[in-house]
């Protein structure tokens, strides 16, 4: 029997409890979830690719069914190279859907062997984004309930609060 592998792509700058919620729920469906940190993101990053991978590995160190990797180029090419059949995308609001739908349709036009699974973010995280976490943290606001402790420590270090 082949293993069911899914790829959960994103910038994860930084990883939040919202991301972890999607990962935990994905692991209820798939044998393995590959967290694919996008190297070519158009977003302005606070953490380097290496720092993001390190933080994710620290947060998920105890989970053997999660693998952290990075990719550059087309997501669909990466997914196929990993022998995965599903891309997991988290949706916070209807506004996320339009963009994600277009990307899913493009991926489907390139390869019909890969499906996109949209997962609605759990209610406590429906407003949560890495951008909001960075903004709150940059203004010395509380992020304890938004990110794991190791991520909060990394944010404090980035903003010279250690």
C-alpha positions in Angstrom: 0.0 0.0 0.0 1.4 3.4 -0.9 1.8 6.1 1.6 -0.5 9.1 1.3 1.8 12.2 1.2 0.6 15.8 1.2 2.5 19.0 0.8 1.6 22.1 2.9 3.4 25.0 1.2 3.8 28.5 2.5 6.3 31.2 3.7 5.8 30.3 7.4 7.4 33.6 8.4 7.0 32.6 11.2 5.0 29.5 11.8 1.9 30.2 13.9 -0.7 28.1 15.8 -2.9 28.5 12.8 -0.4 26.7 10.6 0.0 24.0 13.3 -3.7 23.5 13.4 -3.8 22.8 9.7 -0.7 20.5 10.0 -2.3 18.5 12.9 -5.6 18.1 11.0 -3.7 17.1 7.8 -2.0 14.4 9.7 -5.4 12.9 10.5 -5.8 12.3 6.7 -2.3 11.7 5.4 0.5 9.4 6.4 3.1 12.2 5.9 2.9 16.0 5.6 5.8 17.8 4.0 6.0 21.4 5.1 7.4 23.2 2.0 8.9 26.6 2.8 8.8 28.7 -0.3 12.1 30.1 -1.2 10.9 32.4 -4.0 8.1 34.1 -2.0 7.3 37.7 -3.1 6.7 38.6 0.5 9.3 40.5 2.5 10.7 38.0 5.0 11.7 38.6 8.6 13.3 35.2 9.0 15.7 33.6 6.5 14.7 30.3 4.9 17.2 28.5 7.2 15.7 30.2 10.3 12.2 29.3 9.3 13.1 25.7 8.6 14.9 25.6 12.0 11.9 27.0 13.9 9.5 24.6 12.2 11.8 21.7 13.0 12.0 22.7 16.6 8.3 23.1 16.9 7.6 19.7 15.3 10.6 17.8 16.4 8.6 15.0 18.0 6.6 14.2 14.9 8.1 11.6 12.6 5.3 12.0 10.1 6.2 15.6 9.3 9.1 16.6 7.0 10.3 20.1 6.5 11.8 21.1 3.2 12.2 24.1 0.9 11.5 24.6 -2.7 12.0 27.1 -5.5 10.1 27.3 -8.7 6.7 25.8 -9.4 5.0 24.2 -6.5 3.4 21.6 -8.7 6.9 20.5 -9.9 8.0 20.1 -6.3 4.9 18.2 -5.3 5.4 15.7 -8.1 9.1 15.3 -7.3 8.1 14.3 -3.7 5.6 11.7 -5.0 2.8 13.6 -3.2 -0.7 13.7 -4.5 -2.3 16.5 -2.5 -1.5 20.1 -1.7 -3.0 21.4 1.5 -4.1 25.0 1.7 -5.6 26.7 4.8 -8.3 29.2 4.3 -9.1 31.9 6.9 -11.8 33.8 5.0 -13.7 34.0 1.8 -11.1 36.5 0.6 -8.4 33.8 0.7 -10.5 31.5 -1.5 -10.4 33.5 -4.7 -6.6 33.6 -5.0 -6.2 30.0 -3.8 -8.9 28.8 -6.2 -6.9 30.3 -9.1 -3.7 28.7 -8.0 -5.4 25.3 -7.5 -6.9 25.5 -11.0 -3.5 26.4 -12.6 -1.9 23.5 -10.7 -4.6 21.1 -11.9 -4.1 22.3 -15.5 -0.4 21.3 -15.2 -1.0 18.0 -13.5 -4.2 16.1 -13.0 -2.4 13.8 -10.6 -2.4 16.3 -7.8 -5.4 17.6 -5.9 -5.7 20.6 -3.7 -7.4 20.2 -0.3 -8.7 23.4 1.2 -9.0 23.3 5.0 -10.9 26.0 6.8 -8.9 27.4 9.6 -10.3 26.6 13.1 -12.3 29.5 14.5 -9.7 30.5 17.1 -7.2 31.1 14.3 -9.5 32.6 11.7 -7.8 36.1 12.0 -4.3 34.8 12.5 -1.5 35.4 9.9 2.3 35.6 10.1 2.0 39.2 9.0 -0.2 40.1 12.0 2.2 38.2 14.3 5.1 40.2 13.0 3.3 43.5 13.3 2.1 42.8 16.8 5.6 41.6 17.9 7.4 44.5 16.2 5.3 46.8 18.4 6.1 44.8 21.5 2.6 43.4 21.8 1.8 39.9 23.2 2.1 37.0 20.8 2.1 34.2 23.4 -1.3 32.8 22.2 -0.4 33.1 18.5 2.9 31.2 18.2 4.9 28.6 20.1 7.3 29.7 22.7 10.4 29.0 20.5 8.9 31.3 17.9 8.2 34.0 20.4 11.8 33.8 21.5 13.0 34.1 17.9 10.7 37.2 17.4 12.1 38.8 20.5 15.6 38.2 19.3 14.8 39.7 15.9 13.4 42.8 17.6 16.3 43.0 20.1 14.2 42.2 23.2 16.4 39.5 24.7 
